[in-house]
Amino acid sequence: MSSLPSLDTKNEPKISRSVEKVFKDYKVMELLRRCGLRKSKGIPLWSILSYILSNVFPDRSMYMQQKSGKCTAGFSKNTYYRFMWNPHINWLRFTILLAERIVNGHLKDLTSDQRADCFVFDDSLYSRTGYKKTELAAKVFDHVSMTYKKGFRMMTMGWTDGSSFVPIASSLLSSKERSELSSGRPRRSTSAQSRPRGGLWPNQRGTDVVIQLLDQALKAGLTAKYVMFDTWFSNPHQIVQISQRGLNVIAMVKKDSKIT
């Protein structure tokens, strides 16, 4: 079941205008060009991306829209998939830069300097149970259903001031065993080079990914007073690393005899 309500087709022009306004206000196309997006001819890039973002609200995918004859994309599905599968776009950097513009260009002016803002980290299950040939998919324990499911651990980073929340970045983590199965793939191959750009970091510990995402966010210009996460990440080494970056930590410390 979709978490977003289905919208009538009469609202599609209003949604498109809202998306185009966001493109203009935050200069989204400029950010995409900085992140490796290039196109010399054919369908304009803003038209493709505008359709993709607007398509979040209807209750039908592009495939179902074309099948029912209600697709208003203006381009073929091949154009759509070539854009989505482009290995040269650094999507991870794009989301970080876009979050920086939203936070520093809009939300910071609405937040008092005395208010506590923080970076938030959490991981959850990204299930891929219906896709048997998904690369690097592994068995992940789901704490909700208390069962193992096929998929990834999705590490998510966000910024909040207590009233607003802005997602910054996310990465998919796989098990070490699944990463070793694909270790024979050349490092210079398109697949290997595109994984970090798309947020897929195999054979990486969650605690290390937290520090890498935090460094990229700080380098982009995002700031906060605190870093908040749950007990799973709160080990002394992690807290020391974050403190060295001038940030305080909000977390419950693990109950461990080795920690005094």
For each residue, the residues with C-beta under 8 A, 3 or more apart:
1:
2: 5 6 59
3:
4: 56 57 59
5: 2
6: 2 58 59
7: 11 12 15 57 58 59
8: 11
9: 12 70
10: 13
11: 7 8 14 15 57
12: 7 9 15 16 54 58 72
13: 10 16 17
14: 11 17 18
15: 7 11 12 18 19 54 57
16: 12 13 19 20 50 54
17: 13 14 20 21
18: 14 15 21 22
19: 15 16 22 23 50 53 54
20: 16 17 23 24 46 50
21: 17 18 24 25
22: 18 19 25 26 28
23: 19 20 26 27 28 29 46 49 50
24: 20 21 27
25: 21 22
26: 22 23 31 98 101 102 105
27: 23 24 30 31 101
28: 22 23 31 32 46 49 98
29: 23 32 33 45 46 49
30: 27 33 34
31: 26 27 28 34 35 94 97 98 101
32: 28 29 35 37 45 49 89 94
33: 29 30 37 38
34: 30 31 93 97
35: 31 32 89 90 91 93 94 97
36: 88 89 90 197
37: 32 33 45 86 88 89
38: 33 88
39: 42 44 45
40:
41:
42: 39 79
43: 47 48 74 75 79
44: 39 47 48
45: 29 32 37 39 48 49 83
46: 20 23 28 29 49 50
47: 43 44 50 51 74 75
48: 43 44 45 51 52 75 79 80 83
49: 23 28 29 32 45 46 52 53 83
50: 16 19 20 23 46 47 53 54
51: 47 48 54 55 73 74 75 80
52: 48 49 55 80 83 84
53: 19 49 50 56
54: 12 15 16 19 50 51 57 58
55: 51 52 58 61 62
56: 4 53
57: 4 7 11 15 54
58: 6 7 12 54 55 65
59: 2 4 6 7
60: 64 65 68 70
61: 55 64 65
62: 55 65 66 71 73 77 80
63: 66 67 77
64: 60 61 67 68
65: 58 60 61 62 68 70 71 72 73
66: 62 63 69 71 77
67: 63 64
68: 60 64 65 71
69: 66
70: 9 60 65
71: 62 65 66 68
72: 12 65
73: 51 62 65 80
74: 43 47 51
75: 43 47 48 51 79 80
76: 79 80
77: 62 63 66 80 81
78: 81 82
79: 42 43 48 75 76 82 83
80: 48 51 52 62 73 75 76 77 83 84
81: 77 78 84 85
82: 78 79 85 86
83: 45 48 49 52 79 80 86
84: 52 80 81
85: 81 82
86: 37 82 83 89
87: 190 191 193 194 197
88: 36 37 38 194 197
89: 32 35 36 37 86 94 197
90: 35 36 93 94 197
91: 35 94 95 197 198 199
92: 95 96 169 171 196 197 198 199 216
93: 34 35 90 96 97 197 216 220
94: 31 32 35 89 90 91 97 98
95: 91 92 98 99 167 168 169 170
96: 92 93 99 100 168 169 216 217 220 222
97: 31 34 35 93 94 100 101 220
98: 26 28 31 94 95 101 102
99: 95 96 102 103 159 166 167 168 169 217 220 222
100: 96 97 103 104 217 220 221 222
101: 26 27 31 97 98 104 105 106
102: 26 98 99 105 106 107 166
103: 99 100 106 107 108 159 166 222
104: 100 101 107 108 221 222
105: 26 101 102 108
106: 101 102 103 109 110
107: 102 103 104 110 111 161 164 166
108: 103 104 105 111
109: 106
110: 106 107 164
111: 107 108 115 117 161 163
112: 115
113:
114:
115: 111 112 161 162
116: 161 162 225 226
117: 111 159 160 161 162 224 225 226
118: 159 160 224 225 226 227 228 250
119: 157 158 159 168 214 217 222 224 226 227 228 247
120: 157 158 159 160 165 228 229
121: 155 156 157 210 213 227 228 229 233
122: 155 156 229 230
123: 153 154 155 156 173 206 232
124: 153 154 156
125: 140 142 143 144 149 151 152 153 154
126: 151 152 153 154 172
127: 140 142 149 150 151
128: 131 134 137 150 151 152
129: 149 150 151
130:
131: 128 134 137
132:
133:
134: 128 131 137 150
135: 182 191
136: 152 174 178 179 182 200 202
137: 128 131 134 150 151 152 174 178
138: 150 151 152 174 175 177 178
139: 148 149 150 175
140: 125 127 148 149 150 151 152 153 175
141: 146 147 148
142: 125 127 145 146 147 148 149
143: 125 146
144: 125
145: 142 149
146: 141 142 143
147: 141 142
148: 139 140 141 142
149: 125 127 129 139 140 142 145
150: 127 128 129 134 137 138 139 140
151: 125 126 127 128 129 137 138 140
152: 125 126 128 136 137 138 140 172 173 174 200
153: 123 124 125 126 140 172 173 174 206
154: 123 124 125 126 170 171 172 173
155: 121 122 123 170 171 172 173 206 209 210 213
156: 121 122 123 124 167 169 170
157: 119 120 121 167 168 169 170 210 213 214 217
158: 119 120 165 166 167 168
159: 99 103 117 118 119 120 165 166 168 222 224
160: 117 118 120 163 164 165 166
161: 107 111 115 116 117 164
162: 115 116 117
163: 111 160
164: 107 110 160 161
165: 120 158 159 160
166: 99 102 103 107 158 159 160
167: 95 99 156 157 158 170
168: 95 96 99 119 157 158 159 213 217 222
169: 92 95 96 99 156 157 199 213 216 217
170: 95 154 155 156 157 167 199
171: 92 154 155 199 200 201 204 209 213
172: 126 152 153 154 155 199 200 201
173: 123 152 153 154 155 201 202 204 206 209
174: 136 137 138 152 153 178 179 200 202 203
175: 138 139 140 178 179
176: 179 180 203
177: 138 180 181
178: 136 137 138 174 175 181 182 202
179: 136 174 175 176 182 183 202 203
180: 176 177 183 203
181: 177 178
182: 135 136 178 179 185 202
183: 179 180
184:
185: 182 189 191 192
186: 189 192
187: 192 193
188: 192 193
189: 185 186 192 193
190: 87 193 194
191: 87 135 185 194 195
192: 185 186 187 188 189 195
193: 87 187 188 189 190 196 197
194: 87 88 190 191 197 198
195: 191 192 198 200 201 202
196: 92 193 199 200 201
197: 36 87 88 89 90 91 92 93 193 194
198: 91 92 194 195
199: 91 92 169 170 171 172 196
200: 136 152 171 172 174 195 196
201: 171 172 173 195 196 204 209 212
202: 136 173 174 178 179 182 195
203: 174 176 179 180
204: 171 173 201 208 209 212
205: 208 209
206: 123 153 155 173 209 210 232 233
207: 210 211 233 235 237 238
208: 204 205 211 212
209: 155 171 173 201 204 205 206 212 213
210: 121 155 157 206 207 213 214 229 233 238
211: 207 208 214 215 238 241 242
212: 201 204 208 209 215 216
213: 121 155 157 168 169 171 209 210 216 217
214: 119 157 210 211 217 218 227 242 245 247
215: 211 212 218 219 245
216: 92 93 96 169 212 213 219 220
217: 96 99 100 119 157 168 169 213 214 220 222
218: 214 215 221 222 223 245
219: 215 216
220: 93 96 97 99 100 216 217
221: 100 104 218
222: 96 99 100 103 104 119 159 168 217 218
223: 218
224: 117 118 119 159 227 247
225: 116 117 118 247 248
226: 116 117 118 119 247 248 249 250
227: 118 119 121 214 224 242 247 248 249 250
228: 118 119 120 121 249 250 251
229: 120 121 122 210 232 233 234 251
230: 122 233 234 251 252
231: 234 251 252 253 254
232: 123 206 229
233: 121 206 207 210 229 230 238 251
234: 229 230 231 238 239 249 251 252 253 254
235: 207 238 239 254 259
236: 239 240 259
237: 207 240 241
238: 207 210 211 233 234 235 241 242 249
239: 234 235 236 242 243 249 251
240: 236 237 243 244
241: 211 237 238 244 245
242: 211 214 227 238 239 245 247 248 249
243: 239 240 246 247 248 249
244: 240 241
245: 214 215 218 241 242
246: 243
247: 119 214 224 225 226 227 242 243
248: 225 226 227 242 243
249: 226 227 228 234 238 239 242 243
250: 118 226 227 228
251: 228 229 230 231 233 234 239
252: 230 231 234
253: 231 234 259
254: 231 234 235 259
255:
256: 259
257:
258:
259: 235 236 253 254 256
260:
